[in-house]
């Protein structure tokens, strides 16, 4: 005796071939393949949009980097200008301080000069005076003013005036006090006595020359007349 499966004849009529059961999901396999073919353009568009966004961000970063670089270069240039200005001001302040100090020492240097002219610069006083002059020279102090040089109102101060027949222009004939300078800066002009050519000296000299020339012509012309 074989057992029959209940309900089998009801589900499968006799005389019809039996059909194997097909899973319900197999009917949707082929329709789902079509959307996959059309998904590629959508993916390309998304990738392109992402690349465009990244490019825009990169451009913004480059712009910001350029602005920051320009700011850094501007700050560096301002700092360099500041350093040069500070160094220039420091040098100027130093020169002014040295000039003020040496200006206060000029009367002492004048006394040393007068003592040297009178032969009183001897002994320990001579050593101290020479040391002081050496230090002043190291600090940039220069003495100027000599007899016989042309008078220059920018570096000379005329305290005495006279006329002399042996000068052809206004000349310093005596140095009453030497001048001093530091570099190109004059801290005291040379105080001098000047002499100018005597009025009419050029006229007298010209007349004498004409008279001498006339005498020469007369002497040279005498024998021809004879």
C-alpha positions as CSV (number, residue, x, y, z in Angstrom):
1,X,0.0,0.0,0.0
2,X,1.3,3.5,-0.9
3,X,0.2,6.6,0.8
4,X,-1.3,9.3,-1.4
5,X,-0.5,12.9,-0.7
6,X,-3.8,14.6,0.1
7,X,-4.8,17.4,-2.2
8,X,-2.2,16.5,-4.9
9,X,-4.9,15.5,-7.4
10,X,-6.8,18.7,-6.7
11,X,-3.9,20.9,-7.4
12,X,-2.8,19.1,-10.5
13,X,-5.5,17.7,-12.8
14,X,-4.9,14.4,-14.4
15,X,-3.9,14.3,-18.1
16,X,-1.9,17.6,-17.8
17,X,1.9,17.6,-17.6
18,X,3.2,18.7,-14.3
19,X,5.0,22.0,-14.3
20,X,7.7,22.7,-11.8
21,X,7.1,25.5,-9.4
22,X,9.0,28.8,-10.4
23,X,10.0,31.2,-7.7
24,X,7.9,34.3,-7.6
25,X,11.0,36.5,-7.8
26,X,12.1,35.1,-11.2
27,X,9.4,37.1,-13.0
28,X,11.0,40.4,-12.1
29,X,14.6,39.5,-13.2
30,X,14.4,40.7,-16.8
31,X,12.5,44.0,-16.2
32,X,15.1,45.0,-13.6
33,X,17.9,44.8,-16.2
34,X,16.5,47.8,-18.2
35,X,16.9,50.4,-15.5
36,X,20.6,49.4,-15.1
37,X,21.3,50.4,-18.7
38,X,19.9,53.9,-18.1
39,X,21.7,54.4,-14.8
40,X,25.1,55.2,-16.4
41,X,24.2,58.8,-17.6
42,X,22.8,59.7,-14.2
43,X,26.1,58.5,-12.5
44,X,28.2,60.5,-15.0
45,X,26.1,63.6,-14.3
46,X,26.6,63.2,-10.5
47,X,30.4,62.7,-11.0
48,X,30.6,65.8,-13.2
49,X,28.7,67.8,-10.6
50,X,31.0,66.6,-7.9
51,X,34.1,67.5,-10.0
52,X,32.7,70.9,-10.7
53,X,32.1,71.5,-7.0
54,X,35.7,70.4,-6.2
55,X,37.0,72.7,-9.0
56,X,35.1,75.6,-7.6
57,X,36.4,74.9,-4.1
58,X,40.0,74.6,-5.5
59,X,39.6,78.0,-7.2
60,X,38.4,79.5,-4.0
61,X,41.4,78.0,-2.1
62,X,43.7,79.3,-4.8
63,X,42.2,82.8,-4.6
64,X,42.5,82.8,-0.8
65,X,46.1,81.6,-1.1
66,X,46.9,84.4,-3.5
67,X,45.3,87.0,-1.2
68,X,47.2,85.7,1.8
69,X,50.5,85.6,-0.2
70,X,49.9,89.2,-1.3
71,X,49.2,90.2,2.3
72,X,52.4,88.5,3.5
73,X,54.5,90.2,0.8
74,X,53.0,93.6,1.7
75,X,53.7,93.0,5.4
76,X,57.3,91.9,4.6
77,X,57.8,95.1,2.5
78,X,56.4,97.2,5.3
79,X,58.7,95.5,7.8
80,X,61.7,96.1,5.6
81,X,60.8,99.8,5.2
82,X,60.3,100.0,9.0
83,X,63.8,98.5,9.6
84,X,65.4,100.9,7.2
85,X,63.6,103.8,8.7
86,X,64.6,102.8,12.2
87,X,68.2,102.3,11.2
88,X,68.2,105.7,9.5
89,X,66.7,107.4,12.5
90,X,69.2,105.6,14.8
91,X,72.1,106.9,12.7
92,X,70.6,110.4,12.7
93,X,70.1,110.4,16.4
94,X,73.7,109.2,16.9
95,X,75.1,111.9,14.7
96,X,73.1,114.6,16.5
97,X,74.3,113.3,19.9
98,X,77.9,113.3,18.7
99,X,77.6,116.7,17.2
100,X,76.1,118.2,20.4
101,X,78.9,116.6,22.5
102,X,81.7,117.9,20.2
103,X,80.1,121.3,20.0
104,X,80.4,121.6,23.8
105,X,84.1,120.5,23.5
106,X,85.0,123.2,20.9
107,X,86.0,125.9,23.4
108,X,88.3,123.3,25.1
109,X,89.9,122.5,21.7
110,X,90.3,126.3,21.0
111,X,92.2,126.6,24.3
112,X,94.4,123.7,23.4
113,X,95.1,125.4,20.0
114,X,96.0,128.7,21.6
115,X,98.2,126.9,24.2
116,X,100.0,125.2,21.4
117,X,100.6,128.4,19.5
118,X,102.1,130.0,22.6
119,X,104.3,127.0,23.4
120,X,102.4,126.2,26.6
121,X,101.4,122.7,25.6
122,X,104.0,120.8,27.6
123,X,104.1,118.0,30.1
124,X,101.1,116.1,31.2
125,X,98.8,118.7,29.8
126,X,100.2,118.0,26.4
127,X,99.4,114.3,26.7
128,X,95.9,114.9,27.9
129,X,95.3,117.5,25.1
130,X,96.6,115.1,22.4
131,X,94.4,112.3,23.8
132,X,91.4,114.5,23.6
133,X,92.1,115.6,20.1
134,X,92.6,111.9,19.1
135,X,89.2,110.9,20.6
136,X,87.5,113.8,18.9
137,X,89.0,112.8,15.5
138,X,87.9,109.2,16.0
139,X,84.3,110.5,16.5
140,X,84.5,112.1,13.1
141,X,85.5,115.7,14.0
142,X,87.5,117.4,11.2
143,X,89.2,120.8,11.4
144,X,89.3,123.1,8.4
145,X,90.3,126.6,7.5
146,X,93.7,127.7,6.1
147,X,95.3,131.1,5.3
148,X,95.3,132.0,1.6
149,X,92.2,129.9,0.6
150,X,89.3,131.8,-1.1
151,X,86.6,133.0,1.1
152,X,83.5,130.8,1.1
153,X,80.5,132.2,3.0
154,X,79.1,128.6,3.5
155,X,82.0,127.5,5.6
156,X,83.7,130.8,6.6
157,X,82.6,133.6,8.9
158,X,84.4,136.9,8.3
159,X,85.1,138.8,11.5
160,X,87.6,141.2,10.0
161,X,87.8,142.9,6.6
162,X,90.6,144.7,4.8
163,X,92.0,145.5,1.3
164,X,95.2,144.1,-0.1
165,X,97.0,144.9,-3.3
166,X,98.3,141.4,-3.8
167,X,95.0,139.5,-3.9
168,X,92.7,139.0,-6.9
169,X,89.7,137.8,-5.0
170,X,88.3,137.8,-1.5
171,X,90.8,135.7,0.4
172,X,91.2,134.4,4.0
173,X,94.3,136.1,5.2
174,X,94.1,135.0,8.9
175,X,92.3,132.2,10.7
176,X,91.0,133.5,14.0
177,X,89.2,130.3,15.0
178,X,89.3,127.1,12.9
179,X,86.1,125.5,11.6
180,X,84.9,122.1,12.5
181,X,82.7,119.6,10.6
182,X,81.5,116.0,11.0
183,X,81.3,114.4,7.7
184,X,79.5,116.8,5.4
185,X,77.9,118.7,8.3
186,X,79.5,121.9,9.5
187,X,79.1,122.4,13.2
188,X,81.1,125.6,13.3
189,X,82.3,127.8,10.4
190,X,85.9,129.0,10.4
191,X,86.2,132.5,11.7
192,X,88.6,134.4,9.6
193,X,89.9,137.8,8.5
194,X,89.4,138.5,4.8
195,X,91.1,140.8,2.4
196,X,89.7,142.1,-0.9
197,X,91.5,143.6,-3.9
198,X,92.0,147.3,-3.5
199,X,89.5,149.4,-5.4
200,X,91.0,150.7,-8.6
201,X,93.9,148.3,-8.4
202,X,92.7,146.5,-11.6
203,X,92.3,149.9,-13.3
204,X,95.8,151.0,-12.4
205,X,97.2,147.7,-13.5
206,X,95.4,147.9,-16.8
207,X,96.6,151.5,-17.4
208,X,100.2,150.5,-16.6
209,X,99.9,147.6,-19.1
210,X,98.6,150.0,-21.8
211,X,101.4,152.5,-21.1
212,X,104.0,149.8,-21.3
213,X,102.6,148.5,-24.6
214,X,102.5,152.1,-26.0
215,X,106.2,152.6,-25.0
216,X,107.2,149.4,-26.7
217,X,105.4,150.5,-29.8
218,X,107.1,153.8,-29.8
219,X,110.5,152.3,-29.3
220,X,109.9,149.8,-32.1
221,X,108.6,152.5,-34.4
222,X,111.5,155.0,-33.9
223,X,114.0,153.4,-36.2
224,X,111.5,153.0,-39.0
225,X,110.8,156.7,-38.9
226,X,114.5,157.6,-39.1
